[in-house]
């Protein structure tokens, strides 16, 4: 058996030949990739020598998009605030004199009219004094008339007549004073409203200032809230407000601003604003926390769906369809509300703006519109005239 012959080492020429072959293959692959890119990319130079059929095929690959037309709609700014509900009129009813409760004419939560008698205090002594005073007044009145008759006949002096008149006036004043003391023993409703809880019972010894009950007129609710001074130029009496209460989730109560305080707090730099809300059903109660929105600067503005607007650095842009191609347009936006954004400048009414497919288009790229403008209008219909929320 013959011994094996060792392989000859690879020569430098063979290694060089393999390297050249690898480099050529890589260069060819790169050329194929670049050529395919130029062939497929719309608007590239590779399209110049392509046959008409190929060019039509590439044009047919336009980006499918959904558009919406610029439209005008009602828009309003909303200044948010928190306030506390208060009664239109409110009073704590108390006793004016010291005496026992002799009669109670109301129950808890009762509706009363102005002048209704609520509580009576014992008045036997005063009633007796009133009867005595009236008798004295009757006697003084008769004496005055007798002297007046005598004076007219010339048998009495003017001084006697003046003295009788004075006695009659004193008796009249005594009657009125006792009647006033009796009136203090009868507690009446000063205005129409709803009574609170009864705090007295029959026989209770009352002292001046002791609480009997409360009375609130809640047919209208007053809401006081604070606004920073920067918003004061946007708020004035007569502006509409919308309010919500935790007790009535999902329900909105509407009213209007009635007054703006003439002073700004130097510590908080805020002023108090008062609004009134109709409350005929008396569901809102004094003391409730109210979440308010003051409707300011109501206007007609151009609007677009929010998805159509995208930011780049500090500028907002939209894609507008012109002659079947996408054109990027800088826009100035205003307030926002769910689903919509206010457009102040940059586009015109009636222009078609891309709302779906925004991330797939490029400048001057051919697009295919899949919808009519009315479809997008339906998506934003029913949003009403809500507006941008401005939080203090």
DRENTOR-129824 format. One record per residue (C-alpha): x, y, z; residue in one letter; chain; residue number from 1. Coordinates in nm, 4 decimals. Each point is the difference from the previous one (the first is absolute). Example, Ala and Ser with C-alpha at 12.3 -4.5 7.8 and 13.67 -1.06 7.14 Angstrom:
R       xx       yy       zz rest kette  nr
R   1.2300  -0.4500   0.7800    A     A   1
R   0.1370   0.3440  -0.0660    S     A   2
// end
This chain:
R       xx       yy       zz rest kette  nr
R   0.0000   0.0000   0.0000    X     A   1
R   0.1342   0.3333  -0.1085    X     A   2
R   0.0337   0.2769   0.2519    X     A   3
R  -0.2507   0.2957  -0.0436    X     A   4
R   0.1287   0.3087  -0.1620    X     A   5
R  -0.0520   0.3211   0.2046    X     A   6
R  -0.2293   0.2748  -0.1583    X     A   7
R   0.1794   0.2940  -0.1433    X     A   8
R  -0.0560   0.3283   0.1900    X     A   9
R  -0.2422   0.2536  -0.1606    X     A  10
R   0.1794   0.2547  -0.2044    X     A  11
R  -0.0472   0.3712   0.0382    X     A  12
R  -0.1495   0.0140  -0.3476    X     A  13
R  -0.2792  -0.2408   0.0980    X     A  14
R  -0.0849   0.2001   0.3129    X     A  15
R  -0.0086   0.3208  -0.1990    X     A  16
R  -0.2264  -0.1608  -0.2583    X     A  17
R  -0.2507  -0.1068   0.2686    X     A  18
R  -0.0039   0.3477   0.1535    X     A  19
R  -0.0708   0.1597  -0.3374    X     A  20
R  -0.2853  -0.2442  -0.0586    X     A  21
R  -0.1594   0.0820   0.3423    X     A  22
R   0.0288   0.3749  -0.0591    X     A  23
R  -0.1598  -0.0290  -0.3431    X     A  24
R  -0.2921  -0.1981   0.1382    X     A  25
R  -0.0631   0.2581   0.2722    X     A  26
R   0.0210   0.2843  -0.2509    X     A  27
R  -0.2525  -0.1718  -0.2264    X     A  28
R  -0.2432  -0.0533   0.2852    X     A  29
R   0.0230   0.3656   0.0992    X     A  30
R  -0.0739   0.1012  -0.3582    X     A  31
R  -0.3078  -0.2182  -0.0073    X     A  32
R  -0.1280   0.1574   0.3241    X     A  33
R   0.0559   0.3563  -0.1232    X     A  34
R  -0.1633  -0.0774  -0.3330    X     A  35
R  -0.3034  -0.1541   0.1699    X     A  36
R  -0.0319   0.3049   0.2250    X     A  37
R   0.0128   0.2389  -0.2958    X     A  38
R  -0.2451  -0.2165  -0.1897    X     A  39
R  -0.2591  -0.0232   0.2769    X     A  40
R   0.0214   0.3423   0.1716    X     A  41
R  -0.2561   0.2497  -0.1439    X     A  42
R   0.1465   0.3118  -0.1610    X     A  43
R   0.3543  -0.1454  -0.0216    X     A  44
R   0.2286   0.0360  -0.2990    X     A  45
R  -0.0335  -0.3723  -0.0803    X     A  46
R  -0.3475   0.0714  -0.1329    X     A  47
R   0.1300   0.2023  -0.2964    X     A  48
R   0.0810  -0.2921  -0.2268    X     A  49
R  -0.2789  -0.2351   0.1138    X     A  50
R  -0.2658  -0.1023  -0.2520    X     A  51
R  -0.3416   0.1656   0.0263    X     A  52
R  -0.1644  -0.3132   0.1365    X     A  53
R   0.2484  -0.0211   0.2887    X     A  54
R  -0.0437   0.3663   0.0829    X     A  55
R  -0.3789  -0.0451   0.0152    X     A  56
R   0.0402  -0.2964   0.2320    X     A  57
R   0.2123   0.2033   0.2414    X     A  58
R  -0.2420   0.2952  -0.0142    X     A  59
R  -0.2808  -0.2375   0.0943    X     A  60
R   0.1788  -0.0634   0.3301    X     A  61
R  -0.1199   0.3357   0.1423    X     A  62
R  -0.0337   0.0117   0.3793    X     A  63
R  -0.3611  -0.0593   0.1080    X     A  64
R  -0.1219   0.2761   0.2356    X     A  65
R  -0.3163   0.1276   0.1654    X     A  66
R  -0.0625   0.3738  -0.0142    X     A  67
R  -0.2208   0.2589   0.1661    X     A  68
R  -0.0897   0.3416  -0.1290    X     A  69
R   0.0659   0.3170   0.1969    X     A  70
R  -0.3307   0.1117   0.1485    X     A  71
R  -0.1266   0.2795   0.2220    X     A  72
R  -0.1658  -0.0887   0.3286    X     A  73
R  -0.0948   0.1671   0.3276    X     A  74
R   0.2902   0.0243   0.2418    X     A  75
R   0.0365   0.1409   0.3487    X     A  76
R   0.2690   0.0321   0.2650    X     A  77
R  -0.0725  -0.1554   0.3391    X     A  78
R   0.1481   0.1445   0.3190    X     A  79
R  -0.0048  -0.2650   0.2717    X     A  80
R  -0.0536   0.0767   0.3686    X     A  81
R  -0.1303  -0.1479   0.3254    X     A  82
R  -0.2711   0.1663   0.2061    X     A  83
R  -0.2371  -0.0570   0.2902    X     A  84
R  -0.3762   0.0101  -0.0410    X     A  85
R  -0.1942   0.2459   0.2127    X     A  86
R  -0.3666   0.0852   0.0412    X     A  87
R  -0.1533   0.2980  -0.1760    X     A  88
R  -0.1142   0.1202   0.3451    X     A  89
R   0.0948  -0.1610   0.3293    X     A  90
R  -0.0697   0.0750   0.3659    X     A  91
R   0.0292  -0.1653   0.3395    X     A  92
R  -0.3201   0.0601   0.1960    X     A  93
R   0.0552   0.0793   0.3689    X     A  94
R  -0.2009   0.1170   0.2990    X     A  95
R  -0.0099   0.3718   0.0813    X     A  96
R  -0.1274  -0.0252   0.3579    X     A  97
R   0.0193  -0.2361   0.2948    X     A  98
R  -0.3063  -0.2205   0.0431    X     A  99
R  -0.1332  -0.3507  -0.0464    X     A 100
R  -0.1072  -0.1470  -0.3344    X     A 101
R  -0.3777  -0.0238   0.0045    X     A 102
R  -0.0724  -0.1109  -0.3600    X     A 103
R   0.1894  -0.1428  -0.2984    X     A 104
R  -0.1490   0.0269  -0.3489    X     A 105
R   0.2614  -0.1671  -0.2213    X     A 106
R   0.1796  -0.3270  -0.0668    X     A 107
R   0.3492  -0.0825  -0.1236    X     A 108
R   0.0580   0.0900  -0.3651    X     A 109
R  -0.3357   0.1708  -0.0367    X     A 110
R  -0.0682   0.2427  -0.2867    X     A 111
R  -0.1305   0.3310   0.1347    X     A 112
R  -0.1120   0.3336  -0.1379    X     A 113
R   0.1095   0.3424   0.1171    X     A 114
R  -0.1920   0.0981   0.3160    X     A 115
R  -0.0944  -0.3532   0.1091    X     A 116
R   0.0001  -0.0451   0.3803    X     A 117
R   0.2598  -0.2543   0.1080    X     A 118
R   0.0293   0.0229   0.3805    X     A 119
R  -0.1883   0.1792   0.2784    X     A 120
R   0.1423   0.0796   0.3429    X     A 121
R  -0.2099   0.0312   0.3160    X     A 122
R  -0.1717   0.3406   0.0054    X     A 123
R  -0.2682  -0.0146   0.2725    X     A 124
R   0.1487   0.2859   0.2015    X     A 125
R   0.0447   0.2175  -0.3053    X     A 126
R  -0.3522  -0.0779  -0.1171    X     A 127
R  -0.1363   0.1239   0.3345    X     A 128
R   0.2125   0.3125  -0.0191    X     A 129
R  -0.1297   0.0613  -0.3516    X     A 130
R  -0.3617  -0.0249   0.1150    X     A 131
R   0.0700   0.2497   0.2790    X     A 132
R   0.1792   0.2379  -0.2343    X     A 133
R  -0.2852  -0.0112  -0.2517    X     A 134
R  -0.2507   0.0807   0.2738    X     A 135
R   0.2122   0.2985   0.1042    X     A 136
R   0.0184   0.1111  -0.3596    X     A 137
R  -0.3780  -0.0235  -0.0361    X     A 138
R  -0.0503   0.2128   0.3130    X     A 139
R   0.2556   0.2597  -0.1138    X     A 140
R  -0.1674   0.0162  -0.3412    X     A 141
R  -0.3406   0.0689   0.1545    X     A 142
R   0.1417   0.2678   0.2336    X     A 143
R   0.1686   0.1713  -0.2933    X     A 144
R  -0.3236   0.0105  -0.2014    X     A 145
R  -0.1966   0.1486   0.2939    X     A 146
R   0.2529   0.2766   0.0515    X     A 147
R   0.0150   0.0627  -0.3737    X     A 148
R  -0.3790   0.0474  -0.0031    X     A 149
R   0.0172   0.2358   0.2983    X     A 150
R   0.2831   0.1964  -0.1572    X     A 151
R  -0.2066   0.0494  -0.3145    X     A 152
R  -0.2868   0.1360   0.2159    X     A 153
R   0.2378   0.2327   0.1781    X     A 154
R  -0.0352  -0.1591   0.3431    X     A 155
R   0.3462  -0.1579   0.0067    X     A 156
R   0.3474   0.1419  -0.0479    X     A 157
R   0.2519  -0.0905  -0.2652    X     A 158
R   0.2407  -0.1202   0.2695    X     A 159
R  -0.2526  -0.2576   0.1233    X     A 160
R  -0.0481  -0.1243  -0.3529    X     A 161
R   0.3769  -0.0372  -0.0545    X     A 162
R   0.0340  -0.1922   0.3267    X     A 163
R  -0.2752  -0.2437  -0.0984    X     A 164
R   0.1583  -0.0498  -0.3400    X     A 165
R   0.3358  -0.0802   0.1616    X     A 166
R  -0.1590  -0.2595   0.2331    X     A 167
R  -0.1667  -0.1660  -0.2991    X     A 168
R   0.3314  -0.0130  -0.1906    X     A 169
R   0.1796  -0.1536   0.2985    X     A 170
R  -0.2659  -0.2705   0.0265    X     A 171
R   0.0316  -0.0707  -0.3730    X     A 172
R   0.3793  -0.0347   0.0318    X     A 173
R  -0.0381  -0.2433   0.2916    X     A 174
R  -0.2311  -0.2189  -0.2108    X     A 175
R   0.2485  -0.0013  -0.2890    X     A 176
R   0.2928  -0.0857   0.2300    X     A 177
R  -0.1833  -0.3007   0.1449    X     A 178
R  -0.1059  -0.1133  -0.3479    X     A 179
R   0.3667   0.0158  -0.1058    X     A 180
R   0.0987  -0.2181   0.2973    X     A 181
R  -0.2695  -0.2472  -0.0944    X     A 182
R   0.1218  -0.0028  -0.3612    X     A 183
R   0.3485  -0.0935   0.1241    X     A 184
R  -0.1551  -0.3142   0.1503    X     A 185
R  -0.1247  -0.1128  -0.3413    X     A 186
R   0.2702  -0.1217  -0.2400    X     A 187
R  -0.0987   0.0337  -0.3681    X     A 188
R   0.1687  -0.0973  -0.3264    X     A 189
R   0.1649   0.3150  -0.1429    X     A 190
R  -0.0114  -0.1418  -0.3548    X     A 191
R  -0.1180  -0.3080  -0.1863    X     A 192
R   0.2269  -0.3010   0.0154    X     A 193
R   0.0826  -0.3362   0.1549    X     A 194
R   0.0403  -0.0421   0.3754    X     A 195
R   0.2857  -0.1960   0.1477    X     A 196
R  -0.0074  -0.2260   0.3054    X     A 197
R  -0.2142   0.0991   0.2996    X     A 198
R   0.2204   0.0818   0.3007    X     A 199
R  -0.2726   0.0682   0.2617    X     A 200
R  -0.2846  -0.1830   0.1703    X     A 201
R  -0.3149   0.1069   0.1807    X     A 202
R   0.0903   0.1467   0.3389    X     A 203
R   0.3603   0.0793  -0.0936    X     A 204
R   0.1199   0.3104   0.1830    X     A 205
R   0.1387   0.2265  -0.2676    X     A 206
R   0.2510   0.2768   0.0482    X     A 207
R   0.0870   0.2748  -0.2469    X     A 208
R   0.2197  -0.1503  -0.2724    X     A 209
R  -0.1027  -0.3635   0.0550    X     A 210
R  -0.0378  -0.1789  -0.3383    X     A 211
R  -0.3461  -0.1162  -0.1026    X     A 212
R   0.0744  -0.1201  -0.3551    X     A 213
R   0.1435   0.1178  -0.3321    X     A 214
R  -0.1772   0.1304  -0.3078    X     A 215
R   0.1448  -0.0109  -0.3528    X     A 216
R  -0.1374   0.1227  -0.3298    X     A 217
R   0.1569  -0.2495  -0.2409    X     A 218
R  -0.2177   0.0718  -0.3017    X     A 219
R   0.3248   0.1454  -0.1355    X     A 220
R   0.3484  -0.1020   0.1065    X     A 221
R   0.2840   0.2487   0.0316    X     A 222
R   0.3489  -0.1337  -0.0642    X     A 223
R   0.3048   0.2039   0.0990    X     A 224
R   0.3374  -0.0978  -0.1464    X     A 225
R   0.3431   0.1540  -0.0437    X     A 226
R   0.1746   0.0761  -0.3283    X     A 227
R   0.3598   0.1169  -0.0491    X     A 228
R   0.0253   0.3600  -0.1130    X     A 229
R   0.1195  -0.1037  -0.3480    X     A 230
R  -0.3505  -0.1325  -0.0750    X     A 231
R  -0.1943   0.3029   0.1223    X     A 232
R  -0.0048   0.1674  -0.3412    X     A 233
R  -0.1695  -0.3106  -0.1402    X     A 234
R  -0.2805  -0.0103   0.2597    X     A 235
R  -0.2923   0.2390   0.0359    X     A 236
R  -0.3624  -0.0105   0.1232    X     A 237
R  -0.2322  -0.1840  -0.2340    X     A 238
R   0.2500  -0.2637  -0.1152    X     A 239
R  -0.1236  -0.3583   0.0047    X     A 240
R   0.1405  -0.2598   0.2378    X     A 241
R  -0.0307  -0.3762   0.0260    X     A 242
R   0.0247  -0.1716   0.3379    X     A 243
R   0.0201  -0.3578   0.1239    X     A 244
R  -0.0470  -0.1493   0.3449    X     A 245
R   0.1295  -0.3331   0.1288    X     A 246
R  -0.3502  -0.0911   0.1161    X     A 247
R  -0.1300   0.0086  -0.3594    X     A 248
R   0.2692  -0.1705  -0.2063    X     A 249
R  -0.0248   0.0658  -0.3716    X     A 250
R  -0.2546   0.2818   0.0379    X     A 251
R   0.0733   0.3616  -0.0915    X     A 252
R  -0.1669   0.3022   0.1598    X     A 253
R   0.0001   0.3279  -0.1940    X     A 254
R  -0.0063   0.3566   0.1298    X     A 255
R   0.1690   0.3343  -0.0516    X     A 256
R   0.2506   0.2339   0.1591    X     A 257
R  -0.1780   0.2710   0.2012    X     A 258
R   0.2871   0.1968   0.1545    X     A 259
R   0.3763   0.0351   0.0139    X     A 260
R   0.1550   0.1368   0.3180    X     A 261
R   0.1488   0.3470  -0.0328    X     A 262
R   0.3139  -0.1021   0.1909    X     A 263
R   0.2806  -0.2455  -0.0651    X     A 264
R   0.1494  -0.1736   0.3031    X     A 265
R   0.3573   0.1310   0.0286    X     A 266
R   0.1173  -0.3326   0.1460    X     A 267
R  -0.1545  -0.2475  -0.2441    X     A 268
R  -0.0274   0.2438  -0.2956    X     A 269
R  -0.3489  -0.1332  -0.0591    X     A 270
R  -0.3468   0.1535   0.0016    X     A 271
R  -0.3309  -0.1501   0.1060    X     A 272
R  -0.2597  -0.0587  -0.2704    X     A 273
R  -0.3662  -0.0754   0.0742    X     A 274
R  -0.2285  -0.2040  -0.2224    X     A 275
R  -0.3634  -0.1028   0.0367    X     A 276
R  -0.1559  -0.3320  -0.1040    X     A 277
R  -0.3785  -0.0584  -0.0223    X     A 278
R  -0.1012  -0.2686   0.2510    X     A 279
R  -0.3780  -0.0236  -0.0127    X     A 280
R   0.0088  -0.3718   0.0826    X     A 281
R   0.2170   0.0817   0.3056    X     A 282
R   0.2438  -0.2841  -0.0671    X     A 283
R   0.3097   0.2120   0.0531    X     A 284
R   0.0700   0.0703   0.3660    X     A 285
R   0.1998   0.2774   0.1672    X     A 286
R   0.3542  -0.1133   0.0773    X     A 287
R   0.0400  -0.2345  -0.2985    X     A 288
R   0.3327   0.0059  -0.1842    X     A 289
R  -0.0614   0.1137  -0.3576    X     A 290
R   0.2362  -0.0574  -0.2940    X     A 291
R  -0.0491   0.2984  -0.2283    X     A 292
R   0.0866   0.0973  -0.3543    X     A 293
R  -0.0453   0.3606  -0.1094    X     A 294
R  -0.0750   0.0140  -0.3735    X     A 295
R   0.2076   0.2779  -0.1514    X     A 296
R   0.0756   0.1327  -0.3481    X     A 297
R  -0.2698  -0.1885  -0.1872    X     A 298
R   0.0834   0.0018  -0.3720    X     A 299
R  -0.0169  -0.1781  -0.3354    X     A 300
R   0.3345  -0.1626  -0.0800    X     A 301
R   0.1579  -0.2397  -0.2474    X     A 302
R   0.0401  -0.3442   0.1548    X     A 303
R   0.1719  -0.3274  -0.0866    X     A 304
R   0.0135  -0.3424   0.1631    X     A 305
R   0.2879  -0.0159   0.2469    X     A 306
R   0.1605  -0.2934  -0.1844    X     A 307
R   0.0628   0.2230  -0.3024    X     A 308
R   0.2382   0.2307   0.1880    X     A 309
R   0.3484  -0.1097   0.0957    X     A 310
R   0.2770   0.2023   0.1671    X     A 311
R   0.3583   0.0399  -0.1106    X     A 312
R   0.2061   0.1898   0.2568    X     A 313
R  -0.2068   0.3126   0.0783    X     A 314
R  -0.2048  -0.0042  -0.3199    X     A 315
R  -0.3188  -0.1891  -0.0888    X     A 316
R  -0.0550  -0.1454  -0.3482    X     A 317
R  -0.2700  -0.1687  -0.2062    X     A 318
R   0.0056  -0.1848  -0.3336    X     A 319
R  -0.2173   0.1649  -0.2651    X     A 320
R  -0.0979  -0.1824  -0.3202    X     A 321
R   0.0724   0.2128  -0.3078    X     A 322
R  -0.0486  -0.1479  -0.3490    X     A 323
R   0.0168  -0.3512   0.1395    X     A 324
R   0.3259   0.0540   0.1888    X     A 325
R   0.0839   0.0603   0.3653    X     A 326
R   0.1250   0.3468   0.0935    X     A 327
R   0.1210   0.0793   0.3492    X     A 328
R  -0.1449   0.3226   0.1387    X     A 329
R   0.0914   0.1889   0.3194    X     A 330
R  -0.3068   0.1032   0.2022    X     A 331
R  -0.0732   0.2145   0.3034    X     A 332
R  -0.2243  -0.1737   0.2503    X     A 333
R  -0.2256   0.1417   0.2698    X     A 334
R  -0.2115  -0.1759   0.2583    X     A 335
R  -0.0649  -0.3720   0.0156    X     A 336
R  -0.2895  -0.2186   0.1017    X     A 337
R  -0.0565  -0.3757  -0.0161    X     A 338
R   0.0638  -0.1074  -0.3575    X     A 339
R   0.0427   0.3470  -0.1526    X     A 340
R   0.2574   0.2759  -0.0190    X     A 341
R  -0.0598   0.3625  -0.0925    X     A 342
R   0.1928   0.1239  -0.3051    X     A 343
R   0.0837   0.3708   0.0017    X     A 344
R   0.2138   0.0209  -0.3147    X     A 345
R   0.1793  -0.2073  -0.2629    X     A 346
R  -0.2885  -0.1627  -0.1869    X     A 347
R  -0.3204   0.1163  -0.1644    X     A 348
R  -0.3598  -0.1159   0.0260    X     A 349
R  -0.0764  -0.2852  -0.2383    X     A 350
R   0.3561  -0.1345  -0.0278    X     A 351
R   0.0444  -0.3731   0.0477    X     A 352
R   0.2265  -0.0986   0.2881    X     A 353
R   0.1290  -0.3520   0.0622    X     A 354
R  -0.1304  -0.1468   0.3256    X     A 355
R   0.0949  -0.3677  -0.0482    X     A 356
R   0.3249  -0.1061  -0.1593    X     A 357
R   0.1890   0.3017   0.1332    X     A 358
R   0.3043  -0.2121   0.0918    X     A 359
R   0.0229  -0.1620  -0.3446    X     A 360
R   0.0124   0.3064  -0.2237    X     A 361
R   0.2918   0.2161  -0.1056    X     A 362
R   0.0304   0.3332  -0.1737    X     A 363
R  -0.1408  -0.0161  -0.3543    X     A 364
R  -0.0887  -0.3678   0.0392    X     A 365
R  -0.2968  -0.1151  -0.2085    X     A 366
R  -0.3003  -0.0879   0.2156    X     A 367
R  -0.3252  -0.1816  -0.0552    X     A 368
R  -0.3021   0.1400   0.1883    X     A 369
R  -0.2123  -0.2816   0.1388    X     A 370
R  -0.2873   0.2066   0.1362    X     A 371
R  -0.2167   0.3002  -0.0644    X     A 372
R   0.0390   0.3033   0.2246    X     A 373
R  -0.3447  -0.0667   0.1445    X     A 374
R   0.1239  -0.3198   0.1674    X     A 375
R   0.2367   0.1947   0.2218    X     A 376
R  -0.2661   0.2565   0.0731    X     A 377
R  -0.2159  -0.2813   0.1363    X     A 378
R   0.2789  -0.1091   0.2324    X     A 379
R   0.0111   0.3394   0.1666    X     A 380
R  -0.3732   0.0663  -0.0083    X     A 381
R  -0.1772   0.0315   0.3311    X     A 382
R   0.2953   0.1447   0.1865    X     A 383
R  -0.1935   0.3268   0.0376    X     A 384
R   0.1652   0.3309   0.0789    X     A 385
R   0.2369  -0.1209   0.2680    X     A 386
R   0.3198   0.1935   0.0326    X     A 387
R   0.3490   0.0153   0.1314    X     A 388
R   0.0398  -0.0261   0.3754    X     A 389
R   0.2026   0.2800   0.1542    X     A 390
R   0.1039  -0.1003   0.3513    X     A 391
R   0.0835   0.2773   0.2470    X     A 392
// end
